[in-house]
Amino acid sequence: MSIDALKDRIPDFAKDVRLNLTSMASDETLGTQAKYGLFLAAAIATRNPAVITAMEVLAADKLTPEALAATKSAASVMAMNNIYYRFVHLASNKEYATMPARLRMNVIANPGVAKVDFELWSLAVSAINGCGACIDAHEKALHDAGVASASIQTAVRFAAIIQSVAVAIEASAIEPAVAAE
């Protein structure tokens, strides 16, 4: 599925979503690898096959095989970390924060791409998954690496748009309730 085919699947009630999706490709805030890797990592986080496929097609000629693997790694490891660290953060029993996570996440230290790109992708996935602790950690790492706030904001904005595309497509599949006569 191409990005145009994906846009065609967005119903009229989500016209703003379609317009936002269209504007992402022309946004030049992020470099090519950062931008297209973010598109794919965020798409994977939506768990929507149509969105994932469209973003894979869009990113295919923009990402090296190493970058493609790193986007999938970011989405996968954040799926694990976001659940775990969201639990630690939200649990009333603060003892869990003192316990070792015992989760392997070596890819974060050696992602196979620029660390800043991997951090942007991880931030985007963490935003979709709603993990405040991970959002804070990745935002701080990006800030400490000298990434501009505008680039960080763009990464999260793109994640929001991609998530909204998935929700709009899923909402369009819901049959309207028929009023009782």
C-alpha positions in Angstrom: 0.0 0.0 0.0 1.3 3.4 -0.9 1.0 6.6 1.1 -1.6 7.8 -1.5 -3.6 4.6 -1.0 -3.4 5.2 2.7 -4.7 8.7 2.3 -7.6 7.4 0.3 -8.5 5.1 3.2 -8.9 8.0 5.6 -12.6 8.9 5.7 -13.9 12.4 5.3 -14.7 12.7 9.0 -10.9 12.7 9.5 -10.1 15.2 6.8 -7.6 17.0 9.1 -5.8 13.7 9.7 -5.4 13.4 5.9 -4.1 16.9 5.6 -1.6 16.4 8.4 -0.4 13.1 6.9 0.1 14.9 3.6 2.2 17.7 5.2 4.6 15.3 6.9 6.5 14.2 3.8 7.4 17.8 2.9 8.5 18.8 6.4 12.3 19.2 6.4 12.8 19.6 10.2 14.4 16.2 10.4 17.0 14.5 8.2 16.0 11.8 5.8 17.0 8.8 8.0 15.5 10.3 11.1 12.2 11.2 9.4 11.6 8.0 7.5 12.7 5.8 10.4 10.4 7.7 12.6 7.5 7.2 10.2 8.1 3.4 10.2 8.8 3.1 14.0 5.6 5.0 14.8 3.6 3.0 12.3 4.8 -0.2 13.9 3.7 1.2 17.3 0.2 1.8 16.0 -0.1 -2.0 15.2 -2.3 -1.1 12.2 -1.2 -3.3 9.2 -2.3 -0.8 6.6 -0.3 2.0 8.2 2.7 -0.2 8.7 2.7 -1.3 5.1 2.3 2.2 3.7 5.1 3.5 5.9 7.3 0.5 4.9 6.8 1.3 1.2 7.4 5.0 1.8 10.6 4.4 3.8 11.9 1.5 1.6 14.2 3.6 -0.6 15.1 6.1 2.1 16.5 3.7 4.7 19.5 1.4 4.6 18.9 -2.2 5.7 20.6 -1.3 9.0 18.3 1.7 9.6 15.3 -0.4 8.7 16.3 -3.0 11.3 17.0 -0.2 13.8 13.4 1.2 13.4 12.0 -2.2 14.1 14.3 -2.6 17.1 13.2 0.8 18.5 9.5 -0.1 18.1 10.1 -3.6 19.7 12.3 -2.6 22.6 10.1 0.4 23.4 7.0 -1.8 23.4 8.6 -3.8 26.2 10.1 -0.8 28.1 7.0 1.3 27.8 4.9 -1.3 29.6 7.5 -2.0 32.2 8.5 1.6 33.0 4.9 2.9 32.9 4.1 0.2 35.5 7.1 1.2 37.7 6.1 4.9 37.4 2.4 4.4 38.1 2.5 1.8 40.8 1.8 3.1 44.2 4.4 0.7 45.6 7.6 2.5 44.9 9.7 -0.5 45.8 9.5 -1.6 42.1 11.6 1.4 41.1 14.5 0.1 43.3 14.4 -3.4 41.6 16.5 -4.2 38.6 14.4 -4.4 35.4 16.1 -7.5 34.2 15.1 -6.6 30.6 17.7 -6.9 27.8 17.9 -3.7 25.9 21.4 -3.8 24.4 20.2 -2.3 21.2 19.7 1.1 22.9 23.5 1.3 23.5 24.4 0.0 20.0 21.4 0.6 17.6 23.4 0.3 14.3 22.4 3.9 13.4 23.1 7.4 14.7 22.1 7.4 18.4 20.1 10.6 18.0 17.9 9.0 15.3 17.3 5.9 17.5 16.4 8.2 20.4 13.9 10.1 18.2 12.3 6.9 17.1 12.2 5.6 20.7 10.6 8.9 21.9 8.0 8.7 19.2 7.1 5.1 20.1 7.0 6.0 23.8 4.7 8.9 23.1 2.3 6.6 21.2 2.5 4.1 24.0 2.0 6.7 26.7 5.0 6.1 28.9 5.9 9.3 30.7 9.1 7.8 32.2 10.4 6.8 28.8 9.3 10.1 27.2 11.3 12.0 29.9 14.4 9.7 29.4 14.5 10.0 25.6 13.7 13.7 25.6 16.6 14.3 28.0 19.0 12.1 26.0 18.1 14.1 22.9 18.4 17.5 24.7 21.7 16.4 26.1 22.9 15.5 22.6 22.1 19.0 21.4 18.9 18.2 19.4 16.7 21.3 19.0 13.4 21.4 20.7 11.7 21.9 17.3 13.1 18.6 16.1 11.9 16.8 19.3 8.5 18.3 18.9 8.4 17.3 15.3 9.1 13.7 16.2 6.2 13.6 18.6 3.9 15.5 16.2 4.6 12.9 13.5 3.9 10.1 16.0 0.6 11.8 16.8 -0.3 12.1 13.2 0.6 8.5 12.4 -1.4 7.3 15.4 -4.4 9.4 14.3 -4.2 7.8 10.8 -4.5 4.4 12.3 -7.4 5.4 14.6 -9.3 7.1 11.6 -8.9 4.0 9.5 -10.1 1.8 12.3 -13.0 4.1 13.1 -14.1 4.0 9.5 -14.6 0.3 9.8 -17.2 0.7 12.6 -20.7 0.2 11.4 -23.0 3.0 12.6 -25.6 2.0 15.1 -29.1 2.0 13.5 -31.6 3.9 15.5 -34.5 1.9 16.8 -37.8 2.7 15.0 
